[in-house]
Each structure stands twice: as C-alpha cells, then as structure tokens.
Amino acid sequence: MKKETLCVQAGYVPENGESRLPPIVQSTTFKYDTSEDMGELFDLKASGYFYTRLQNPTSDYVAAKIAALEGGTAGMLTSSGQAANLFAVFNIAGCGDHVIASTAIYGGTYNLFNVTMRRMGIDFTFVDPDCSDEELEAAFKPNTKAVFGETIANPSLVVFDIERFANAAHAHGVPLIIDNTFATPINCRPFEFGCDIVTHSTTKYMDGHDAQVGGAIVDSGNFDWMAHADKFPGLTTPDESYHGITYVEQFGNGGAYITKCVAQLMRDLGSTPAPMNAYLLNLGLESLAVRMKRHCENGQKVAEFLSQHDKIAWVNYPGLEGNKYYDRAKKYMPNGTCGVVSFGVKGGRKAAEAFMKQLKVAIIATHVADAHTCVLHPASSTHRQLSDEELVAAGVGPDLVRLSVGIENADDIIADLAQALESV
Ligand SMILES: *Cc1c(COP(=O)(O)O)cnc(C)c1O
C-alpha cells in the first residue's frame, strides 16, 4: 500500500464487529488463567501483554503503523522524542563505548548526548555533517557503536547526506541511526538510503495538533548484528536478565533490536507512553500525508515571499533555489522538506522582536511542526542566556526568527507577515 493509505489503515485492522478506531486500553494489567500462561510471556516465549510499562495494545497498534510508514520490520513508542533517542543509542552503546553524531541536531539531543549520556560513560564525537571524508574517517574508533544524524536538522535546517554516512558507518560495521522528525516518512524514508534505525519525536508533525508529547523507534531489520557479533554482545550473546535468551537468535535481524529495547530499556527505565496519548497520535497520523503536503506548499510560498521582501536580510529554507542544501533536499525529499523556515529581519534583535509583536495569525510558542503557524525568537527565549557574539557562534544570530508554517491558508499567513513587517 502507498503511504497515504498506510497513514489511515496500517497498524490496527479491526475484526468483524470490532471498533473502527483502535481501542484505548487504559489498563495497567492483563488477566491470565494460569501462572504457566504468564510464565511464557515473561520468558518471551509467547507474545502478549502483562504490564503496560512494557507493552500495551493501543501503543503497539500505533507503533506498527509508524513502522509500516517507514518501511521497517518492528517499531515501538516511547513517552517522548528524548526517550526515543536515548533508547535508540543506549540499546547498542554502553559505558566505555563511543558514538559519532552530527553537530547539526536538535539542542535537546545534543545535551542528552554531550552531558547526560557522557555521564553514563558513553563517549561522543560530533562531526560537521559536511565534513571531509578524512575528518569523518578519523572520527571512528575501535569502540564506535553507532552513527547518528537528523534528516533535516532542527532548527538549522541542514539536510543530512544519509547515503554517505550510511556507507561510512557500514564500512566500520556499525548502524546509522536517523532522527526523521522533521521530514517524516511522508517526505523521506531513510531506510531507502541505507539508514538502519529511525527515531521520531511524534510530538511534532506526526501528532501535528499539539496534543501529546511522544516518540518512536523503528528498525529496518537490515543490520546484520551477527556479522559484527563482538561489537554488539547485548544482541548476540545470552541476556542473563531474560533467562539467557539471545535476541538475534530468537527474533532474527528483523525483531532483535526492538525486542531488546522493550524487554530491557522499557522494563528498567519505563519511558512508557500513556495509551490515551498513543490513541491521539494515531488520529494525527491518519492525516499526516495530507498535512505534510500542505506544510510544504505553505512553507515554500512563505519562504519565497520572505526572500523577496526588502525588510528581510536572509531566508533559510531547503526548498529555495540557491539554498546550500537545495540539491541534497531534492535527492532525499523530492516532494518537499517541511514547513519550518528561518529568516533574519533587517535591524537585528530589536527589529525581530518588534516584528513578532505585530503577528496575529502566527502565535509565539516554543514549538514547531504542527498545524498551527507559530514563531520563535531564540535570542530572546530558548537562547536568552547567550550574548550576541555567542549567538552568532552558535549559528542562531540575534536577528534569527524561526517560523513553523502551519496548514492554514497561505494567503492569511503571508498577509500576517506582511502587515507585521510593515510596522517594523
Ligand atoms: C522536539 C525534538 C526532539 C525531542 O522530542 P520531544 O518529544 O520534545 O522529547 C528530538 N528530535 C527532534 C528533531 C525534535 O524536533
């Protein structure tokens, strides 16, 4: 089935007389007739539900839909995008291991890696996504376990060269993990370009309505763990905390990674989504293909309007001809990138603040990538503690405005921007 159909129909398929929408199984626990029945579940010999911290039917239906959209073999939901990235990396890298990550990633992920996961004993090397082959090669160490990047980086809108990084990762016997939040599988399926594992903050376009915070992980099933068994003992040798099962032997390349992630990390860290949130996410997913098309159309119109306006200093949007990533975006996302546009207002910080005060359709919010057009001035909010010099060094100049173009009528969004610019 095509992506538009998967958005609506994948995951939950009702039987005769069952509810059309997946039921919200808002229950912590599940009942069994005998202890033996339950024992089979605890040994991972039978599949089923016993406690919602590990698995819940509502969440599983929605995870299956996301896995189908990405073209993967298995998927799981987490309670946030942060938890998805933590789990995706920690599932294969532990204390004493090393991971290579792109510098062009979401600030929250950068902090997670560079501060919190370093405290867990994992070493990170951050590489410029446009670095030379020599620099990329030099980043690999004998204990490297994964490479990590973002399809379209939040907020810099750098487009990641997935194929190049997949080839480099595979040459060193490790998987490539991609955070595909901004592109969504509607605009890019990283597995088609060699990526092995995909993560999402479902909080953004997938939900699309500001209704829930959530995350997802999907495995392509393509990475051959046994071929690099010494690097990934957690998947290729017996797990004593699960009665000695070896994940790859029992679940194959298609199921081992996600089963281990649920069985160990969900069990021990418990970043479980609420069934109600999974249900809300599913509603958002049903219209994802339609919404992404509109986000891209509106984003393109807004970027073109801004780039021709005499009060605008610069515009960054990968869909604009002349953008540094225009050709790469056309290769990986021929149907469009996303609805996020960043730009500078002439006159710097003061002009940006004055401009934003006049906006009426675009609301000021610390959010991106949903139906409602929203706008953020990082210099006076998320990056407030930095001086103007530090802001420039961080790639978030004092004049930078991040605009997340929603699915309203583009004429109304543009008219709003025009009247606000007039008053600057
Ligand atoms: C927002 C975001 C995250 C973090 O997700 P939460 O759902 O807020 O925890 C991770 N990656 C990207 C690209 C994001 O935009």
The ligand as a Gaussian input file, in Angstrom:
#p B3LYP/6-31G(d) Opt

LIG

0 1
 C       11.472000      18.014000      19.529000
 C       12.524000      17.133000      19.000000
 C       13.074000      16.102000      19.775000
 C       12.671000      15.870000      21.208000
 O       11.366000      15.386000      21.236000
 P       10.370000      15.571000      22.500000
 O        9.151000      14.881000      22.002000
 O       10.211000      17.038000      22.730000
 O       11.003000      14.874000      23.650000
 C       14.022000      15.282000      19.193000
 N       14.425000      15.471000      17.929000
 C       13.927000      16.464000      17.155000
 C       14.417000      16.623000      15.755000
 C       12.962000      17.327000      17.660000
 O       12.472000      18.308000      16.891000

